[in-house]
Amino acid sequence: MDQMNVSEEQKVKFDFSPVTLPGYVREFQPLLFKDGETFFAVLGPDLQKGITGTGNSPEAALLDWNKNIKERLRKADENDSVTQFVMDSIHTHKKDIW
């Protein structure tokens, strides 16, 4: 799966290790960046095809992303390469990250 990339200036450094973060966020550590006043979290090639979240803070964007990954998995489509990547990763590592 291709991962979106942005300029280093846009990237937001974030500690993904706290156990208080949702499991999907800790496991997949989506790209976190800021554009203008909005924070974005994305896993995938771009904002349209990837699993995304937005918010007015890094935490808000990650919580939105976590909600969206769950929704995307519920509607799993075999033609959706990002969802397939997530499902394959979960099954390969046999992790319970809900």
N, C-alpha and C positions, 0 to 999 in steps of 0.2 A: 504494500500500500504506500502510495506517495503521501508525504506529509508537507503541508503548506509551510512556507517559510516567509518571514518578513525581515526587514532591516533590523540590525542589532539595536538601534535606537528605539524601535517600537516594542521590542521584547520586554516582558516584565519578569524579573527574577522572583521566584516563588518557592517556598519550602513545602514540598508535597509530602513530607514525612509525618506530620501530626495525625494521630489515630482519630482525631475528631473530624477529619475530612472524610467525605463519602468514599467508599471503597473503589468505585469506578474512577474517581478523580486521582486517588493515590496510585492505582494500578496503571492507568493509561497516561497520566500526566500530559494533558493536552497542551498544545502551544498556547501560551498566554501572552497577549499583546494589547497595546493601547493605541487607538486611533482617535485623535481629537480628545474628547472627554469620555469616550466609551471604551470599556475593556472587553476583549473578546477571548474566548477559549475555543480552540478548534482541534479536532483530530480528523485528518483527512487532507485531500489535495487542495481544497479551497473552501470558502465560506458557503458555497452553494451545495457542493457534494458531500462535504464533511459534516461531522457532528459538531454543532456549534452552540455556544452560549454567549450571552451578552449581559453586561451590567454596569453599574456606576462605580464598581470596585472590583478588584481581582476576585474576591470571595463571592460576590454576587454573580459574576460571569461564570465561575466554576460551579456554583449551585444550579444555575440555569443550564449549564452544560450537562450536569449530572441528571437533571430532569429530562433533558432531551435525549441522552443516550438510552435511558430506560424506555422512553417512548419509541425510539428507533428500533430497539431490540424487540419490543412487543409487536411491531409491524414488520419484522424481519423479511426482507426481500432477497432472494438468492442472487439477484442482479446488482445488489448494493454492495460494492466491494469494501466499503468502510465497515458496514455492519458485519459482513463475513469475516473481516479481519478481527473484529472484537470478539465474535463468537468463537473463532478458531483459537484466539489467544486464551480465552477463558477455558475452553476444553483442553487445550494443550497443557496448560499449567494446572489444570484441575483445581482452580481456585474458586472459592465461594466469596465473591466480592460484593454481593448485594449489600 
